[in-house]
Amino acid sequence: MYAFTYHKPTSARQAATLLAKKEDAKLLAGGHTLLPTMKQRLASPAAIVDLGACADLKGITLKGRNIVIGAMTTHAEVAASAEVQAAIPALAYLASHIGDPHVRHRGTIGGSVANNDPAADYPAALLALGATVITNKRKLTAEEFFTGLYETALEEGEIITKVSFPLVSKAGYAKFRNPASRYAMVGVFVAKRGSDVRVAVTGAGEGGVFRWPEAETALKVRFSPKSLDGFKHGSKGINGDIHADPEYRAHLIGVMTRQAVAQATGK
Amino acid sequence: MTTVSLTVNGKAVSANIDPRTLLVQFLRENLRLTGTHVGCDTSQCGACLVHIDGKAVKACTTLAVSVDGAAITTIEGLAQDGKLHPMQEAFREHHGLQCGFCTPGMIMSAVDMVNRRGHELDEKTIREDLDGNICRCTGYHNIVKAIAAGAEAMGKAGVTTRQAAE
């Protein structure tokens, strides 16, 4: 790891000031992606702004018809939260299956979302649930926020402060995970709010998380795994690597979508 | 250089360190607590597990300065007054190790499991929660047995779910 100067602000506002003032500064959340990257010398920021002491970035609250989660809330906290379990159980389930128990003690929702790893779990939840990413400057819909492989709409000096999830009537998440890395080979989050249905796929797309409109249309007619009988996602634009080729991943999209709907409908 | 102050196994420690010092480095090299191991060094294997404020965390992927002010428990902090912690005793009794390299991490993981899930752990739960610990010798069978027994023993011995050191 190359040397850096270390800063530990106690509020998001202080963090933003430091981020603007220090040249080549990077934000540190749980550190479970940034630190390994720095250890491999693939990243060498001159300054680290550690968000660990920003109390205003932590916590889970139910605000009207939304669950609002602070950016520095850990996966373990989301998984164990009674509010999240009651409001959107599929979201708590998703958080409880990220990485392993120890990674979940450090990893945060803000860090995961900002990194937009194409195989990360949270992006699928944000896209399917129609979440809003709140930063120190503005509010962005999930669609606006995730712009490509490891790419987001975040600008220089912008910090995610919260993610707001509107409540839905039904939701489910199914992931076929890589047994070594525990990242999603394919993960599918389905959500139903009124007559609207969204299906978001992670782990599979060459450009990161994406929606599957054909499956959404079929599920709007009837929200049941049966509606997807014989449904297959094409393998164009789907990732292939040593773990699975594009055809295999495309097949998994169908399988995981049916499992997610089954979970959402309690079948 | 940055100052870091921690409580490690109940003792207050303070040092001037380079900010890039990893927690595992600080424990092993500054404090000479070499029970915490570096295995994969990529947060996969869990040999470096320690408890930070009662929660198991991979010390190879945590900066020491990040946890300034925290209470850290390492494998050295489990045994009390020369007597093994019930989980350590269970690993010995059930031969939950061969080469022993992963063992400190396995035991810290096991105690964390009891902290989170209580004293009655079934095999499926134990195997799932051992996701973050890799053993290359045992095939896990005896580790799973040891954790189930150790969890029960912790209950019987009245060891509070948090370690005595905290």
Interface residues (C-beta under 8 A of the other chain):
Chain A: M1 Y2 A3 F4 T5 Y6 K8 L28 G31 H32 L35 P36 M38 K39 I48 D50 G52 A76 G99 D100 P101 H102 V103 H105 R106 A180 S181 R182
Chain B: T2 D18 P19 R20 L22 D41 T42 S43 Q44 G46 L49 I52 K55 A56 V57 K58 T61 T62 L63 V65 S66 D68 S109 D112 M113 R116 D129 D131 G132
